[in-house]
Amino acid sequence: MNKNFLPGTIICGMLLASGIASGGYFIGQTMYNAKVALNTAEAKGLAERRVKADLVNWQMSFSLRTSQKAAVPQLYKNAEQVQIELSQILKKHGFSPEEIKLGIIDQSYSEIRDQNKNIKSQAYTLSATVAIESNQVALLAPARREMNKLISKGYSISNNEPRYTYTKLNQIKPEMLKEATSNARMAANEFAKNANVKVGGIRNARQGNFYIRDAGSEYGDSHRMEKDVRVVTTITFYLDK
């Protein structure tokens, strides 16, 4: 073996290792500098609005009953009269004829038989509805109260709960998103202040879903006239030294 070969090999190995280490340092430093250059802070911004429903859907149902088949034609006329009476109450409280819908009058038959299959009792029932869809949301409550008084006349009435809807979300979306973004920046500024850096521009942003809920409720969205509209945005800001 050449005795001069071993020291040369060692020197070359040392130089190669030094080169790899230096290369590794510069690569690591480059990655570090890139990471520092992209220092960011993620913050969430909340915006809320209390609004009032602008559309109401409501339906009242009622039924009339007789035990005699021969009385059904007259019962049908009575059902028509009840529908007219209910619609007149709605008109009295400000609803237009176009907003009032009179449902079809349906007939059903039921009977009870004894052990010998003889009829003990029977009933012919006519049922119908009166419904509205209107933007005049505030008019419904007093009309419903007056309709309940018809129970004293012996009417079998189901004064169903109305459904209140807010349909103007697109009108308030831009302002709410602007407010949510501003609130997110305020949160980022608080973080930056503690870290002795400044908040720069927006790197990326994610808009959350808009949620409409009955005021004071976490789930329902159709039972109350007042609604809470809510959106949360998630925004990543650059941080500057």
SVG drawing of the C-alpha trace seen along z (x, -y; Angstrom):
<svg xmlns="http://www.w3.org/2000/svg" viewBox="-130 -47 135 58">
<polyline fill="none" stroke="black" stroke-width="0.4" points="0.0,0.0 1.3,-3.5 2.1,-5.2 1.4,-8.7 -2.1,-7.6 -3.6,-7.5 -2.9,-11.1 -4.2,-12.3 -7.4,-10.3 -7.8,-11.7 -7.3,-15.3 -9.8,-14.8 -12.3,-13.3 -12.0,-16.3 -12.4,-18.7 -15.5,-16.8 -17.0,-16.7 -16.3,-20.4 -18.0,-21.1 -21.1,-19.1 -21.3,-20.8 -21.0,-24.2 -23.6,-23.3 -25.9,-22.1 -25.5,-25.3 -26.3,-27.5 -29.4,-25.3 -30.6,-25.4 -30.0,-29.1 -31.9,-29.7 -34.8,-27.7 -34.7,-29.6 -34.7,-32.9 -37.6,-31.8 -39.5,-30.8 -38.8,-34.1 -39.9,-36.0 -43.2,-34.1 -44.0,-34.7 -47.7,-34.8 -50.5,-34.9 -53.9,-33.4 -56.9,-35.1 -60.7,-34.7 -63.1,-37.6 -66.7,-37.5 -69.6,-39.6 -73.2,-39.4 -76.5,-41.2 -79.9,-41.2 -82.5,-41.3 -86.3,-40.8 -87.9,-38.3 -89.4,-39.7 -91.5,-36.7 -94.1,-34.7 -95.8,-31.4 -98.8,-30.3 -101.6,-27.8 -104.8,-27.3 -106.7,-24.1 -110.2,-23.2 -112.6,-20.3 -116.4,-19.8 -118.1,-16.5 -121.4,-14.8 -122.6,-11.3 -125.2,-11.3 -124.1,-10.8 -127.2,-12.8 -125.8,-15.8 -122.5,-15.9 -123.7,-18.3 -124.7,-20.9 -121.5,-20.3 -119.5,-21.1 -121.3,-24.4 -120.5,-25.1 -116.9,-24.4 -116.8,-26.8 -118.4,-29.4 -115.8,-28.9 -113.0,-29.4 -114.7,-32.7 -115.0,-33.8 -111.3,-33.1 -110.2,-34.9 -112.3,-37.9 -110.5,-38.2 -107.2,-38.1 -108.3,-40.8 -109.6,-42.9 -106.1,-42.8 -104.5,-44.0 -103.6,-41.0 -104.5,-41.2 -106.6,-38.6 -103.6,-37.5 -101.8,-36.5 -104.6,-34.3 -104.9,-30.8 -108.0,-28.6 -107.2,-24.9 -109.2,-22.1 -111.9,-20.7 -111.2,-17.0 -113.6,-14.3 -112.8,-11.3 -114.9,-8.6 -114.4,-6.6 -116.5,-4.1 -116.5,-2.0 -117.9,1.6 -118.8,3.9 -117.7,7.5 -120.5,8.6 -119.2,6.1 -122.2,4.0 -121.6,0.2 -121.8,-1.5 -120.9,-4.9 -119.7,-6.6 -118.4,-10.0 -118.0,-12.0 -115.4,-14.7 -114.6,-17.6 -111.3,-19.3 -109.8,-22.3 -107.1,-25.0 -106.6,-28.7 -103.0,-29.8 -101.0,-32.9 -97.6,-33.8 -96.8,-37.5 -94.1,-40.1 -96.4,-41.8 -95.0,-39.8 -96.2,-42.0 -99.9,-41.7 -100.2,-38.0 -100.1,-38.0 -103.3,-40.0 -105.1,-38.1 -104.3,-34.8 -105.6,-36.0 -108.9,-36.9 -109.2,-33.6 -108.8,-31.7 -112.0,-33.3 -113.8,-31.2 -113.3,-28.2 -116.1,-29.5 -118.4,-28.9 -117.6,-25.2 -115.1,-25.2 -112.4,-22.6 -109.4,-24.8 -105.7,-24.2 -104.0,-27.5 -100.5,-26.3 -97.3,-28.0 -96.1,-30.4 -92.8,-30.1 -90.7,-33.3 -88.0,-33.6 -85.3,-36.2 -84.6,-36.5 -82.3,-39.6 -79.0,-38.0 -77.3,-39.1 -78.0,-42.7 -76.0,-42.5 -73.3,-40.1 -70.7,-42.6 -70.9,-44.8 -70.7,-41.8 -67.7,-40.4 -66.0,-43.7 -66.7,-43.9 -65.4,-40.3 -62.2,-41.1 -61.7,-44.2 -62.2,-42.2 -59.7,-39.5 -57.1,-42.2 -57.7,-43.6 -57.1,-40.2 -53.9,-39.8 -52.7,-43.2 -53.0,-42.2 -50.9,-39.1 -48.3,-41.2 -48.1,-43.7 -47.1,-41.0 -44.5,-39.6 -43.1,-43.1 -43.9,-42.8 -46.4,-44.5 -49.3,-43.1 -48.9,-43.3 -51.1,-42.3 -53.4,-39.3 -51.8,-36.0 -55.1,-34.1 -58.7,-34.2 -61.4,-31.7 -65.0,-32.8 -67.2,-30.7 -70.8,-29.9 -73.5,-32.5 -75.8,-31.2 -79.3,-32.5 -80.9,-31.5 -83.9,-32.5 -82.8,-35.3 -81.6,-33.6 -81.6,-30.1 -78.8,-27.9 -80.8,-25.7 -84.2,-26.9 -84.4,-29.4 -88.1,-29.8 -90.1,-30.2 -89.3,-33.8 -89.6,-37.1 -86.2,-38.3 -83.1,-36.5 -79.4,-36.5 -77.1,-36.4 -73.6,-35.3 -70.4,-34.7 -66.8,-33.9 -63.9,-34.5 -60.4,-33.0 -57.6,-35.2 -53.8,-34.6 -51.8,-37.9 -48.2,-38.4 -46.1,-39.7 -43.4,-42.3 -40.5,-43.2"/>
</svg>
